[in-house]
């Protein structure tokens, strides 16, 4: 063997041995070079007991917004079809001035909102794009649960007015909800702060274009018509030089193209292509075409919309975002649009300033409790118009178990220096 071959063999042996030692060290952690952590240079860990300042995820309640910053959290990105992974449409917009807005409240979204750990009274402005249940179905749950989630302030609701039938608008819809849940509301107002169920409804003229209907605290929100069914709208929010566009459900329409142009964040609905409706939901050919292309936006058309409007970040929403659908959806989008893109899924988060836009995922709390109430409580509703117990219910109470309940109440009073009277469990002991 010549000298050159010997040197090559030695070098190769050293290299292989080095790789082997490195791999052993990497696997058991005892020797070898430390693996490089794929985080930004400023967030490198320099101590075995240290932490990473930026893990590229959002932990709700741990980051203050800058005065000029917007944060948007996807609390529902799915469809009418029930699925654990994606709730119905719902987006939370938080601004650096302290304002918070909820755009749509589809089925399943209330749990996502609660998992963010935001004081309930701060979530008091809800905007509904249209009254399909995958955009509005969780509103009754959100409204009725406010009182037991430490809310002590009224709720405000905006949405489109009726088209063919005035009772089909947001005001008629809200009145019917109140009627349907009147017993629930009465029982809650008689035992808790009655302000939590107070609801103010504002109807929007769904045919008006670029309609400024909200203008407070430096925030302007406009409505535009959409092509879905009558009385459907989209929203444009402008604040501190930032612009967010939310399409609601719609076929491609000229109003969005005009008024969403140049948005920092453009959230637009997008459906699965017709072939996927055949495959995933066993639809007929006609139903697949109608569901995937009519009154909604195809992925390819979504790409064209974003090519025209040129947002800083395009967000596709309202579709089944899965391992097998996402590549096909993006391929269709890229037919026309090559810019920044998010295929939205629940708990995706965007932080937006004039200089920076980041996309992350939130780490939600599956066992959340509401943060403390923001204002002192008021006493429950009382008087002849408040809820009154039927005396028959009291006949079911009996002394032995009521006495145990009374002990618990007394222990609570002793511990907290209170004097709460056991209204029900004390009944068997009264003459």
C-alpha positions in Angstrom: 0.0 0.0 0.0 1.5 3.4 -1.0 1.8 6.3 1.4 -1.2 8.2 0.0 -3.5 5.2 0.5 -2.3 4.8 4.1 -3.0 8.4 4.9 -6.5 8.1 3.3 -7.2 4.9 5.2 -6.1 6.5 8.5 -8.2 9.6 7.9 -11.3 7.6 7.0 -10.8 5.5 10.2 -10.5 8.6 12.4 -13.6 10.1 10.7 -15.7 6.9 11.2 -14.5 6.6 14.8 -15.3 10.2 15.4 -18.8 9.8 14.0 -19.4 6.7 16.2 -18.2 8.5 19.3 -20.4 11.5 18.5 -23.5 9.2 17.9 -22.9 7.4 21.2 -22.5 10.6 23.0 -25.7 12.1 21.3 -27.7 9.0 22.3 -26.7 8.5 25.9 -25.8 12.1 26.8 -22.5 11.1 28.5 -19.9 12.1 26.0 -19.6 13.6 22.6 -20.4 17.1 21.3 -23.7 18.7 22.4 -26.2 18.7 19.5 -27.1 22.1 18.1 -30.6 23.3 19.1 -32.6 24.7 16.2 -33.5 28.0 17.8 -32.5 31.6 17.0 -29.0 32.5 18.0 -30.2 35.0 20.7 -32.2 32.1 22.3 -29.4 29.6 22.7 -29.2 27.7 26.0 -25.8 28.3 27.6 -26.4 26.4 30.9 -27.8 22.9 31.5 -30.3 24.4 33.9 -31.1 27.4 31.7 -34.1 28.3 29.7 -34.9 29.4 26.2 -36.4 32.9 26.0 -38.2 32.3 22.7 -39.4 28.7 22.0 -41.3 29.8 18.9 -44.6 29.2 20.5 -47.1 31.4 22.3 -48.0 30.8 26.0 -51.2 32.8 26.6 -51.0 35.3 29.3 -47.2 35.6 29.3 -46.6 38.2 26.6 -47.7 41.9 26.8 -48.6 43.5 23.6 -46.7 46.5 22.5 -48.7 49.7 22.1 -48.7 49.3 18.3 -49.0 45.5 18.1 -51.9 43.3 17.0 -52.3 39.6 18.0 -54.7 37.3 16.2 -55.6 33.9 17.6 -57.4 31.3 15.5 -60.0 29.8 17.8 -61.9 28.0 15.1 -60.8 27.2 11.5 -63.1 24.4 10.5 -66.3 23.6 8.8 -69.9 22.6 9.7 -68.8 18.9 9.8 -67.9 18.1 13.5 -64.3 17.3 14.2 -62.2 17.4 17.4 -59.3 19.1 15.7 -61.0 22.2 14.3 -63.9 24.2 15.8 -66.2 26.4 13.7 -64.9 29.7 12.5 -63.7 32.1 15.2 -60.9 34.6 15.4 -59.8 36.6 18.4 -58.2 40.0 17.7 -56.2 41.6 20.5 -54.8 45.1 20.1 -52.1 47.0 22.0 -54.6 49.6 23.1 -56.4 46.9 25.2 -59.3 46.2 22.9 -60.3 42.7 22.0 -62.7 41.6 19.3 -64.1 38.2 18.3 -65.0 37.6 14.7 -67.5 34.8 14.4 -68.2 32.2 17.1 -68.7 28.8 15.4 -69.5 25.6 17.2 -66.7 24.5 19.6 -65.0 27.9 19.7 -66.1 28.8 23.2 -63.7 26.1 24.7 -60.8 27.5 22.6 -61.5 31.0 23.9 -61.6 29.8 27.5 -58.4 27.9 27.1 -56.5 31.2 26.4 -57.2 32.3 30.0 -58.4 35.8 29.2 -60.8 37.5 31.7 -64.3 37.0 30.4 -65.3 40.6 30.8 -62.6 41.5 28.3 -64.2 39.3 25.7 -67.3 41.5 25.4 -67.4 42.4 21.7 -68.6 39.7 19.2 -69.0 40.2 15.5 -70.9 37.6 13.4 -70.4 37.4 9.7 -73.6 35.3 9.0 -75.9 33.1 10.9 -74.8 29.6 9.8 -74.1 27.5 12.9 -70.4 27.0 12.0 -70.0 30.7 12.4 -72.5 31.6 15.1 -73.5 28.3 16.8 -71.5 28.7 20.0 -72.7 32.2 20.7 -75.5 31.0 23.0 -73.1 28.9 25.0 -70.6 31.8 25.3 -73.4 34.2 26.4 -75.0 31.8 29.0 -71.7 30.7 30.5 -70.4 34.2 31.1 -71.9 34.5 34.6 -70.2 31.3 35.8 -67.0 32.4 34.2 -66.6 35.5 36.3 -68.2 38.0 33.9 -69.9 41.0 35.5 -70.3 43.2 32.5 -72.8 43.2 29.6 -72.0 41.7 26.2 -72.2 43.5 22.8 -73.1 41.8 19.5 -72.9 42.9 15.9 -74.1 41.1 12.8 -76.0 41.5 9.5 -79.7 42.5 9.3 -82.3 40.3 7.7 -82.6 39.9 4.0 -85.8 38.3 2.8 -87.2 38.1 6.3 -86.3 40.7 9.0 -86.7 38.1 11.7 -83.7 36.3 10.1 -81.3 39.1 11.0 -79.0 39.2 14.0 -81.6 41.1 16.1 -84.4 38.6 15.5 -82.0 35.7 16.0 -80.8 37.1 19.3 -84.3 37.6 20.5 -85.2 34.0 19.7 -82.1 32.9 21.6 -83.3 34.9 24.6 -86.7 33.4 24.4 -85.4 29.9 24.0 -83.1 30.2 27.1 -85.4 32.5 29.2 -85.6 29.9 32.0 -81.9 29.4 32.1 -81.3 33.2 32.2 -83.9 33.7 34.9 -82.3 31.1 37.2 -78.8 32.5 36.7 -79.9 36.1 37.3 -81.6 35.0 40.5 -78.3 33.5 41.9 -75.5 35.5 40.3 -74.6 38.9 38.9 -77.4 39.8 36.5 -75.2 42.0 34.3 -73.5 39.0 32.7 -76.6 38.1 30.7 -77.3 41.6 29.5 -76.9 41.8 25.7 -76.9 44.7 23.3 -77.4 43.9 19.6 -76.5 46.1 16.7 -77.7 45.2 13.2 -75.5 45.9 10.1 -76.9 46.7 6.7 -75.4 43.8 4.8 -75.7 45.4 1.4 -73.6 48.5 2.3 -70.1 48.5 0.9 -67.1 49.6 3.0 -69.6 50.5 5.7 -68.0 52.0 8.8 -70.2 50.7 11.6 -67.7 50.7 14.5 -65.4 53.6 15.4 -64.1 53.7 18.9 -60.8 54.1 20.7 -58.9 54.5 17.4 -60.4 51.3 15.9 -62.4 51.3 12.8 -64.4 48.3 11.6 -66.0 48.2 8.2 -68.4 45.7 6.7 -68.5 44.5 3.1 -71.1 42.3 1.4 -70.1 38.7 0.6 -71.5 36.2 -1.9 -72.6 33.3 0.2 -76.2 33.6 1.0 -78.2 36.8 1.7 -77.2 38.8 4.8 -73.6 37.7 4.8 -70.8 40.1 5.4 -67.0 40.3 5.8 -65.1 42.7 8.1 -62.1 45.0 7.6 -60.5 46.2 10.8 -58.1 49.2 10.8 -56.1 50.4 13.8 -52.7 52.1 14.3 -51.7 51.8 10.7 -52.5 48.1 10.6 -55.2 46.4 8.6 -56.9 43.0 9.0 -59.4 41.6 6.5 -61.8 38.8 7.3 -63.9 37.4 4.5 -66.5 35.4 6.3 -67.9 32.8 3.9 -67.9 33.9 0.3 -67.3 33.2 -3.3 -64.6 35.4 -4.8 -66.0 38.9 -4.8 -65.0 42.4 -6.0 -65.6 44.0 -2.6 -62.9 42.0 -0.9 -60.5 42.6 -3.7 -60.9 46.3 -3.4 -61.1 46.8 0.3 -58.8 44.1 1.6 -56.0 45.2 -0.8 -52.7 45.6 1.1 -53.9 44.1 4.3 -51.4 43.1 6.9 -53.4 40.0 7.6 -55.9 38.7 5.1 -58.1 35.9 6.4 -60.2 34.4 3.6 -62.3 31.2 3.5 -61.2 28.3 1.3 -62.9 25.0 0.6 -61.6 21.6 -0.4 -61.5 21.0 -4.1 -64.6 19.1 -5.5 -62.7 15.8 -5.8 -62.1 15.8 -2.0 -65.8 16.2 -1.3 -66.4 13.0 -3.3 -63.6 11.2 -1.5 -64.1 12.5 2.1 -67.9 12.9 2.3 -69.3 10.5 -0.3 -71.2 13.3 -2.0 -72.8 13.2 -5.4 -71.0 14.9 -8.3 -73.5 17.8 -8.2 -73.2 18.2 -4.4 -69.4 18.1 -4.6 -69.3 20.9 -7.1 -71.9 23.0 -5.3 -70.2 22.6 -1.9 -66.7 23.2 -3.2 -67.1 25.9 -5.7 -70.4 27.8 -5.4 -70.9 30.4 -2.6 -67.4 29.5 -1.5 -63.8 29.9 -2.7 -61.6 27.1 -4.3 -58.0 26.9 -3.3 -56.9 28.1 -6.8 -59.3 31.0 -6.6 -58.0 31.8 -3.1 -54.5 32.1 -4.7 -55.8 34.4 -7.3 -57.4 36.6 -4.7 -54.2 36.9 -2.8 -52.2 37.5 -5.9 -54.4 40.5 -6.6 -54.7 41.9 -3.0 -51.1 41.3 -2.0 -51.4 41.0 1.8 -48.3 40.8 4.1 -49.7 37.4 5.2 -52.5 35.4 3.5 -54.4 33.1 5.8 -56.6 30.3 4.4 -59.3 29.2 6.7 -62.6 27.3 6.8 -61.2 24.0 5.4 -60.2 20.6 6.7 -56.5 21.1 7.3 -54.9 17.7 7.5 -51.7 15.9 6.5 -53.2 14.7 3.3 -55.2 17.7 2.3 -52.7 20.5 3.1 -50.2 19.6 0.3 -52.9 19.5 -2.3 -54.5 22.8 -1.1 -51.1 24.6 -1.1 -50.3 23.2 -4.6 -53.6 24.7 -5.9 -52.9 28.0 -4.2 -49.4 28.3 -5.6 -50.9 28.2 -9.1 -51.3 31.9 -8.7 -49.9 33.1 -5.4 -46.3 32.8 -4.3 -46.4 35.1 -1.3 -46.5 34.5 2.5 -49.1 31.9 3.4 -50.7 30.3 6.5 -53.0 27.3 6.2 -54.9 28.1 9.4 -55.6 25.6 12.1 -56.9 26.1 15.6 -54.6 27.9 18.0 -52.4 29.4 15.3 -51.3 32.9 16.3 -50.1 35.9 14.4 -48.4 38.9 16.0 -48.4 41.9 13.7 -46.6 45.3 13.9 -45.6 47.6 11.1 -42.1 46.1 11.0 -42.6 42.5 11.8 -45.1 39.7 11.4 -44.7 36.3 13.1 -46.7 33.1 12.9 -46.7 30.6 15.8 -48.9 28.1 17.6 -50.4 28.7 21.0 -50.0 26.3 23.9 -53.5 26.2 25.2 -54.6 25.2 28.7 -57.0 22.2 28.6 -57.9 22.6 32.3 -58.5 26.3 32.4 -60.3 28.4 35.0 -61.4 32.0 34.4 -59.1 34.7 35.7 -60.4 36.8 38.5 -63.4 39.1 37.8 -62.5 42.6 36.7 -65.1 44.5 38.7 -67.0 43.9 42.0 -70.1 41.8 41.9 -73.7 43.1 42.1 -76.4 41.2 44.0 -78.6 38.7 42.2 -81.9 39.9 40.7 -84.7 40.0 43.3 -88.4 41.0 43.3 -91.7 39.6 42.0 -90.4 39.5 38.4 -87.3 37.4 39.3 -87.2 33.6 39.3 -89.2 32.1 42.2 -88.8 28.5 43.4 -91.9 26.3 43.3 -92.6 25.2 46.9 -92.9 21.7 45.7 -89.1 21.5 45.3 -88.6 22.1 49.0 -90.7 19.0 49.9 -87.8 16.8 48.5 -85.3 18.1 51.0 -84.7 15.9 54.1 -83.0 16.6 57.5 -80.1 14.1 57.5 -78.4 15.1 54.2 -79.4 18.8 54.6 -77.6 18.8 58.0 -74.4 17.7 56.3 -74.8 20.5 53.7 -75.3 23.0 56.5 -72.1 21.9 58.2 -70.2 22.6 55.0 -71.8 26.1 54.8 -71.0 26.8 58.4 -67.4 25.7 57.9 -67.1 28.1 55.0 -68.6 30.9 57.0 -66.2 30.3 59.9 -63.2 30.2 57.5 -64.0 33.3 55.6 -65.8 35.4 58.3 -69.0 35.3 56.2 -72.6 34.8 57.2 -74.2 33.1 54.2 -77.5 31.5 54.9 -78.2 28.1 53.4 -81.4 29.0 51.7 -82.4 25.5 50.5 -80.8 23.1 52.9 -82.1 25.0 55.9 -85.7 24.4 54.8 -86.2 21.1 56.6 -85.2 22.7 59.9 -87.8 25.5 59.6 -91.2 25.1 61.2 
